[in-house]
Amino acid sequence: KLYVSNLAWKARSNNLKEFFAQYNPVSANVVFDDKKSAGYGFVSFGTKEEAESALSELEGKELMGRPVLLRWREDKEVVKADGEVEGVKVSDQPEGAVIDNSAEEDAEDKQE
């Protein structure tokens, strides 16, 4: 799964899926916070190879007039009080955020 940032405010999930189309994305979602685009999203691939290809070939390429920034979505580790390390999967969306799963092509950009 890749974390995609520096998205245009009007970017929607269908735009992300089209941008990554040649790498066979399984899903593509833009995160919304309080009905406004948060400017980032996540794209999942069927294989690590597809994700690696997308990361190396699309990093910095323009989507809707903005260069996208790509990185691996990583799990974080939490160190317990006794020193034991526990793996914690980071949620795809921050508290209060909503994922845009719409396929609307002509969605208005309401971010100011």
Secondary structure, 3 states (H helix, E strand, C coil): CEEEECCCCCCCHHHHHHHCHHHCEEEEEEEEECCEEEEEEEEEECCHHHHHHHHHHHCCCEECCEECEEEECCCEEEECCCCCEEEECCCCCCCCEEEECCCCCCCCCCCC
